[in-house]
Each structure stands twice: as C-alpha cells, then as structure tokens.
Amino acid sequence: MMTSAPERAVRVSGHLDPRVAAALTLGLVTLALLTFAGQPTKEDETVREWSGSTMGTTYRVKIDAEIDVATEAELTHGIDSVLARVNALMSTYDSTSEVSRFNRYGGGELFDISPELVEVLTLAQEISDRSDGAFDVTVGPLVNAWGFGAEEPEPVPPSAPNLDALRQRVGSHRLSLDPSSRTLAKGHQEISLDLSAIAKGYAVDLIAALLEARGLTRYLVEIGGELRAGAPKRVGEAWSVGIERPVPQQRRLGIRLGLVGQAIATSGDYRNFRATEEGPRAHLIDPRTGAAIPFTGASVSVVHARAATADAWATALSVAGAERGYDLAIREGVAALFLETEGTDVALRPTPLFLERVSDFQEVARAW
C-alpha cells in the first residue's frame, strides 16, 4: 500500500501494471453515482434489501442477517420514518419543511429549530470554516440563479451585477446558531438554507444508526450515491460497491471496491451542467465568487466514517478545484481522490490518507 502521494497526477489508459492498478484504479470514481455492484452468490440469498424513492432520488438498504417478519416490518417502518423526518426538516422542495419555513422567515427574532438541524448546521459550519468557505449551506440563491435549484431556471445565466447582489445574501457568517437553545437567526433577512450537499449523507448516517441500535451491524446504506457500510458480511466479505466512469452521456461501471466500516461520497462536474457563452458550467457553485464551476470532467471522492462529512467535503473539494482542493485535503487530513479527464485518459491524484483507507478494488468495464 502506498503511504505517500504521487508527485504528479497519473494518467490511466489501457492496461496497467497490477501493482499500479491496485493503488490507483479508484481514479475512475465519478459524480456521486456509487452503486451496489457485488456479483450474486449463494450467501447473498440471506441479504435482505429495502429500496424506494426519497429526496428526489433513490435509496437502497441491504442487511446481512436473519430477520423475522415482525423485525422486517419494524425496520421498514423505521427506515421510512427516518427518510420522512429528514425530508420534513431539510427539503427545499417541500414548502412545509423546517428549512423552507426558515427560508421564508424574515428575521428579527430567533427561529426554533430541531435537534437534527442543529447537528447538520454545526457540522456544516465546521466544514465551511475548515474549507475556507468553499462549502456553504447558504448558497441557495446562487444555485437557483444558475438554474440548478428548486425554482424554475431563467433562460440565460445570471449577469455579473446580479451575482454581486445575490452574494450579499450568501455566507455562513450571516447565520447565528445557538446549539444550547436550539435557535437560529439571520444576519440578512433574505438569507436561506440549501442542505442538498449534506442532507443525503446525514440521512444515510441516521439509517445506519437505526440499524446498529437494533444490533444489525452488517449493512450497506445508499441514498443518491452517498454510501455507508457496516461490518463485513457473514461470509467475511466486504460490501461490494461499483463506481461510474467519468464520461458524459454514458453509464459505464468503472471500478468495484470493497467497503467496510466507512462511508464514501463523490462530487463532480460532468453529469449536471448548462451551456453558457463562456462554455458549459456545472451545478457546483463557488459561494465565494457566485460563479458556477466550469465543466472540466473532474470529480472528487471522499472516504470518512460519517456519510454526512464525506458528502460535504466532496462538494467543498470539488468547488476548490483540483490543485487547491488537493492542498486543502492534505492540510485538513481528508481522505480524498481527485480525478481529471484528459481525452480518453484519466488523471488522478489520491491523498495519502485515501490510499490508506481504500483497498480491495478492481477495474471493470461494463455498460448499463
């Protein structure tokens, strides 16, 4: 296992030396489309699965355990309750959610918030501070202005003067959070919250906690590409996770890796973008400048114990960009892998901590 980062990015093209492939194949990680990718085995017949729609995307939960009918019903209710609760608190598409009500709130008085929102905002503020503002949950007005939010997109991108005006409504420093009293206040009456880059990961963590509280430690939970795995399956295998190649307008499995006791999240620019006169712009918005990130065919994957943390850091590092993001990941001790496409080649740059935490993976090539 490598313990130091490569001095330069490594291009992946054609066949690799097995030792190089073993350390670097994760460069094929791309935009938040991590999937279950294990080959069916006889032992998998004992794995129970739940799936459905939530938060504008899909979810899947796998548990390797003997479960009776009563426990299955209890788990179904528990999983549904967690997902409904997170939606009711954090969805910007639900006008009755706690976040939507806060966004409409004009300020002037303290706004009471739930313990869950306190937890998410505390984590978000920490990552915003550590990422020099690259991650910011008040970025919603800019997201909407570029046409990537809940509002109907405008036919043309926002002008520079419009972005300057919107930036006055953006910035975590304009929020006043008091965890002890569970209250939140606005420093600008039009400031709003957008938790799309952390809420799915947080819901994954809540479901994992639900399972572990019931003694079910062998699981894999996924919501919209954010994944968290528990203990290995009873046969001793890690949970197999497939990750997509970074090719726009194609769906091709790039790699398969084993995940145990950790979460992984990926953010990238190639799947969701819009055309502008300056070229295509991705859905990732830099809250410090108001600009949508130019499309480059890049992605960042982060491994962490918590899915919410991996989710937020993947966005922060994508916004920071390949060079500054890599330096930031090293400085903050984030296990991250940076990917850039160059023609048919893939240039990748893992941090040393990423290489320490990831193993048991192989390159594959399969379309679906």
C-alpha positions in Angstrom: 0.0 0.0 0.0 1.4 3.4 -0.9 1.9 5.8 2.0 2.8 8.9 0.2 1.1 10.9 -2.6 2.4 10.8 -6.2 4.4 13.8 -7.1 2.2 14.3 -10.2 -1.1 13.2 -11.5 -1.1 9.7 -13.0 -2.8 9.0 -16.3 -4.9 5.8 -16.6 -5.2 4.5 -20.1 -5.3 1.0 -21.4 -3.7 -1.8 -19.3 -2.0 -1.1 -16.0 0.7 -2.8 -14.2 -1.1 -4.8 -11.5 0.6 -3.0 -8.6 -0.2 0.4 -10.1 -3.8 -0.7 -10.7 -4.2 -1.9 -7.2 -3.3 1.6 -5.8 -4.7 3.9 -8.4 -7.8 2.4 -10.1 -10.0 4.5 -7.9 -9.2 7.3 -10.3 -12.2 6.1 -12.2 -14.5 7.4 -9.4 -17.0 10.0 -10.7 -20.1 12.1 -9.9 -21.9 10.7 -6.9 -23.2 7.6 -8.7 -22.0 4.9 -6.4 -23.9 1.7 -6.8 -24.2 -1.8 -5.3 -22.0 -3.9 -7.6 -21.5 -7.3 -6.0 -21.8 -10.5 -8.0 -24.7 -12.6 -6.7 -23.6 -15.5 -4.5 -25.4 -18.2 -2.6 -24.6 -16.3 0.6 -26.3 -13.2 -0.8 -29.6 -15.0 -0.5 -29.6 -14.2 3.2 -29.1 -10.4 2.5 -32.4 -8.5 2.9 -33.0 -5.4 0.8 -35.2 -2.3 1.0 -35.4 0.3 -1.8 -37.5 3.2 -3.0 -37.6 6.9 -3.7 -36.6 9.8 -1.5 -35.2 13.3 -1.6 -35.7 13.4 -5.4 -33.5 10.4 -5.8 -33.5 6.7 -4.8 -32.3 4.8 -1.7 -31.3 1.2 -1.0 -30.6 -0.6 2.3 -29.0 -4.0 2.5 -28.7 -6.0 5.7 -27.0 -9.4 6.1 -28.9 -11.0 8.9 -31.6 -13.5 9.7 -34.7 -11.3 10.1 -38.2 -12.5 11.0 -41.4 -11.0 9.7 -42.0 -8.8 12.8 -38.5 -7.3 12.6 -38.8 -6.7 8.9 -42.0 -4.7 9.4 -40.3 -2.8 12.2 -37.3 -2.0 10.1 -39.5 -0.9 7.1 -41.3 1.5 9.4 -38.1 2.8 10.9 -36.4 3.4 7.6 -39.5 5.1 6.2 -39.7 7.3 9.3 -36.1 8.4 9.1 -36.5 9.4 5.4 -39.8 11.2 6.1 -38.2 13.0 9.0 -35.2 14.3 7.0 -37.5 15.4 4.2 -39.8 17.2 6.6 -36.9 19.0 8.1 -34.4 19.7 5.2 -36.2 19.6 1.8 -36.2 22.8 -0.2 -38.9 21.3 -2.5 -41.4 20.9 0.4 -42.8 24.3 1.3 -43.8 23.0 4.7 -40.3 21.7 5.7 -38.4 23.3 8.5 -35.8 24.7 6.1 -38.4 26.1 3.8 -40.1 27.8 6.7 -36.8 29.3 7.9 -36.1 30.5 4.4 -39.4 32.4 4.3 -38.8 33.8 7.8 -38.0 37.4 7.7 -35.6 37.5 10.7 -35.7 39.8 13.6 -36.4 37.1 16.2 -34.8 33.7 17.0 -36.1 30.8 15.0 -36.5 27.5 16.9 -35.0 24.5 15.0 -34.9 20.8 15.6 -32.0 18.8 17.1 -31.3 17.3 13.7 -31.0 20.7 12.1 -28.7 21.8 14.9 -26.5 18.8 14.3 -26.3 19.3 10.5 -25.7 23.0 10.7 -23.0 22.6 13.3 -21.2 20.1 11.0 -21.8 22.4 8.0 -20.3 25.4 9.8 -17.2 23.4 10.8 -16.6 22.3 7.2 -17.2 25.8 5.9 -14.6 27.2 8.3 -12.1 24.4 7.5 -12.6 24.7 3.7 -12.1 28.5 3.7 -15.8 29.0 2.6 -15.8 26.5 -0.3 -18.7 24.7 1.4 -21.6 26.9 2.4 -25.2 25.9 3.1 -26.4 29.5 2.4 -25.5 29.1 -1.3 -29.2 28.5 -2.3 -29.8 31.9 -4.0 -26.9 31.3 -6.3 -27.9 27.8 -7.0 -31.3 29.0 -8.1 -29.9 31.8 -10.1 -27.9 29.4 -12.2 -30.9 27.2 -12.7 -29.9 24.2 -10.5 -32.3 24.7 -7.6 -36.0 24.2 -6.8 -37.0 27.4 -8.8 -37.8 27.4 -12.5 -34.5 28.2 -14.3 -34.1 31.5 -16.1 -33.4 31.2 -19.9 -30.0 32.9 -19.5 -27.3 32.6 -16.8 -27.2 35.4 -14.2 -25.2 38.6 -15.0 -22.3 39.8 -13.0 -24.3 42.6 -11.3 -27.0 40.1 -10.4 -24.4 37.7 -8.9 -22.9 40.6 -6.9 -26.3 41.4 -5.5 -27.0 37.7 -4.6 -23.7 37.3 -2.9 -24.9 39.8 -0.3 -27.4 37.1 0.7 -24.8 34.3 0.9 -22.3 33.4 3.7 -22.5 31.2 6.8 -21.2 34.1 8.8 -24.6 35.7 8.3 -26.2 32.8 10.3 -26.3 32.8 14.1 -26.7 29.3 15.5 -27.1 28.6 19.2 -27.0 24.9 19.8 -27.8 25.2 23.5 -31.1 26.9 22.9 -31.6 25.3 19.5 -32.2 28.6 17.8 -31.1 30.1 14.5 -31.1 33.8 13.5 -30.5 35.6 10.2 -28.0 38.4 9.8 -29.7 39.2 6.5 -33.4 38.9 6.1 -33.1 37.2 2.7 -30.5 34.6 3.7 -31.7 31.0 3.1 -30.5 27.4 3.6 -29.7 24.7 1.0 -28.7 21.4 2.5 -28.6 19.4 -0.7 -24.8 18.7 -0.3 -25.1 17.3 3.2 -28.7 16.1 3.9 -28.5 12.8 1.9 -25.3 11.8 3.7 -26.9 12.7 7.0 -29.9 10.5 6.3 -27.6 7.7 5.5 -25.9 8.1 8.9 -29.3 8.1 10.6 -30.4 4.9 9.0 -27.0 3.3 9.9 -27.6 4.4 13.5 -31.1 2.9 13.4 -29.7 -0.5 12.3 -26.8 -0.5 14.7 -29.2 0.3 17.6 -31.0 -2.9 16.8 -27.8 -4.9 16.7 -27.8 -5.1 12.9 -24.2 -4.2 12.1 -23.8 -5.9 8.7 -25.3 -3.4 6.4 -24.9 -1.2 3.3 -26.9 2.0 3.0 -27.1 4.3 0.0 -29.1 7.4 -0.9 -28.5 9.1 -4.2 -24.9 7.9 -4.4 -23.8 8.5 -0.8 -22.9 5.2 0.8 -22.0 3.8 4.2 -21.1 0.3 5.0 -21.1 -1.5 8.4 -19.3 -4.7 9.3 -18.4 -7.3 6.6 -21.0 -9.8 5.5 -21.2 -13.1 7.4 -19.1 -14.8 4.8 -16.3 -12.4 5.7 -16.6 -10.3 2.5 -16.5 -6.6 2.3 -19.6 -4.9 0.8 -19.0 -4.5 -3.0 -19.6 -1.0 -4.4 -19.4 -0.1 -8.0 -18.4 3.4 -9.2 -19.2 5.0 -12.6 -16.6 6.2 -15.1 -16.5 10.0 -15.8 -17.9 10.0 -19.3 -20.8 12.4 -20.0 -23.9 10.9 -21.5 -22.7 7.4 -20.8 -23.4 5.0 -18.0 -20.4 2.7 -17.5 -19.2 1.0 -14.4 -15.5 1.9 -13.9 -14.4 0.1 -10.8 -15.6 -2.2 -8.0 -14.3 -1.8 -4.4 -14.8 -3.3 -1.0 -16.2 -1.1 1.7 -16.2 -1.9 5.5 -17.0 0.4 8.4 -16.8 3.6 6.4 -18.7 5.9 4.0 -17.8 7.3 0.6 -19.2 10.2 -1.3 -18.3 11.7 -4.7 -18.9 15.1 -6.3 -18.2 16.0 -9.9 -19.0 18.3 -12.7 -19.8 16.1 -15.7 -23.3 14.9 -15.1 -25.3 18.1 -14.4 -24.4 21.3 -16.2 -25.7 24.0 -18.5 -24.4 25.8 -21.6 -23.2 29.4 -21.4 -21.4 31.7 -23.8 -18.2 31.0 -21.8 -18.7 27.2 -22.1 -20.6 24.6 -20.0 -21.0 25.3 -16.3 -21.5 22.7 -13.7 -24.1 22.6 -10.9 -21.3 23.2 -8.4 -21.4 26.9 -7.2 -18.5 28.7 -5.6 -20.2 30.6 -2.7 -17.2 33.0 -2.5 -17.5 34.2 -6.1 -21.0 33.3 -7.1 -19.8 31.5 -10.2 -20.8 28.1 -11.4 -17.7 25.9 -11.7 -16.6 25.4 -15.4 -17.0 21.9 -16.7 -13.7 20.1 -16.8 -14.6 16.4 -16.5 -13.4 16.3 -12.9 -14.6 14.7 -9.7 -13.6 14.2 -6.0 -14.3 11.2 -3.8 -14.0 11.3 -0.1 -13.9 8.5 2.4 -14.9 9.1 6.1 -16.5 7.4 9.0 -19.7 9.5 8.5 -21.5 9.9 5.2 -22.6 13.5 6.0 -19.0 14.5 6.4 -17.9 12.7 3.3 -20.8 14.3 1.4 -19.9 17.9 2.5 -16.2 17.5 2.0 -16.6 16.1 -1.5 -18.6 19.2 -2.5 -16.1 21.5 -0.8 -13.1 20.0 -2.5 -14.8 20.0 -5.9 -15.5 23.7 -5.6 -11.9 24.4 -4.5 -10.6 22.7 -7.7 -8.0 20.0 -8.3 -4.9 21.9 -7.2 -6.2 24.0 -4.3 -8.6 21.2 -3.3 -5.7 18.7 -3.1 -3.7 21.1 -0.9 -6.8 21.7 1.3 -7.4 18.0 1.7 -3.8 17.4 2.8 -4.0 20.4 5.2 -7.2 19.2 6.8 -6.5 15.5 6.8 -9.2 14.5 4.4 -9.1 11.1 2.6 -9.8 12.3 -0.9 -9.1 11.3 -4.5 -9.1 13.9 -7.3 -9.9 12.9 -10.9 -9.5 14.8 -14.1 -10.2 13.5 -17.6 -7.9 14.3 -20.5 -9.3 13.0 -23.7 -9.6 9.2 -23.2 -7.1 9.3 -20.3 -7.9 9.7 -16.6 -5.5 11.7 -14.5 -5.9 11.0 -10.8 -4.3 12.2 -7.6 -5.1 10.5 -4.3 -4.2 11.9 -0.9 -2.0 9.5 1.2 -4.9 9.1 3.7 -7.2 8.0 0.9 -4.8 5.2 -0.2 -4.5 4.1 3.5 -8.3 3.7 3.8 -9.2 2.1 0.5 -8.3 -1.3 -0.7 -9.8 -4.4 -2.3 -10.8 -2.9 -5.6 -10.5 -3.7 -9.3 -11.1 -2.2 -12.7 -14.1 -3.3 -14.7 -15.7 -2.2 -17.9 -19.5 -2.7 -18.1 -22.2 -0.5 -19.5 -25.8 -0.5 -18.3 
